[in-house]
Amino acid sequence: MGDGKEMINILYEDNHLLCVEKPVNIPVQKDDSADDDLLTILKKYLKDTYHKPGNVYLGLVHRLDRPVGGVMVFAKTSKAASRLAKSMQNNEFKKEYIAIIDGVLEKKHDVFEDYLIKDSATNTVSTTTKDKGKYAKLHYDLLDVKENLSLVHIHLYTGRSHQIRVQFSSRKYPLLHDQRYNPNATKGQIALYAYQLTFPHPTTKEEITITSLPESKKPWNIFEEYLCQM
């Protein structure tokens, strides 16, 4: 799949951080598929670019579902990894997504709060009661509506597995092309993208904001005019 540097878009890099655009349909780390994974690709990029001997350290700070693309940050040192993990625990990471909803949302803005539980056997998530699940919260803003589809901007307060997909689908507003949680899904790339990540730098404490937009092709080209203004 290339040498990593050619195929992965590097958004920001310094001695402590490596921020990249995760391509869709690439796992973040090795899984049962044995497909090339982002962590391995980036380690090879660091090894080749900086002529590093032996094993290369790269800390995984957070994850994205395999079919989802967008901004990810990795730690180039163990100290940076520890500090970024602490920032994440202290809710100092601001995670923003864009998504296309299969249908027209009634409200222009809303907050979703649920308790989610994961079935590891089927790798699916569902809503449940407070005593059984993990708290999940997001806020969305409706940006545009076209062809019975809604473009939304999402601020994710918690980072639960499949959270955005489940919270919208449980309210009968599933994501476009979500083969797992949209009962009427048509064939295509799931319309969910990690658009922006804001967090304190692990050493300088300066606020870092990394932004990326999806390529202007299906399904995002439906809202190309709006996305070009973001």
Summary of the structure (lengths in Angstrom):
residues: 230
radius of gyration: 17.9
end to end distance: 30.8
largest distance: 56.2
contacts: 705
relative contact order: 0.17
helix: 17%
strand: 35%
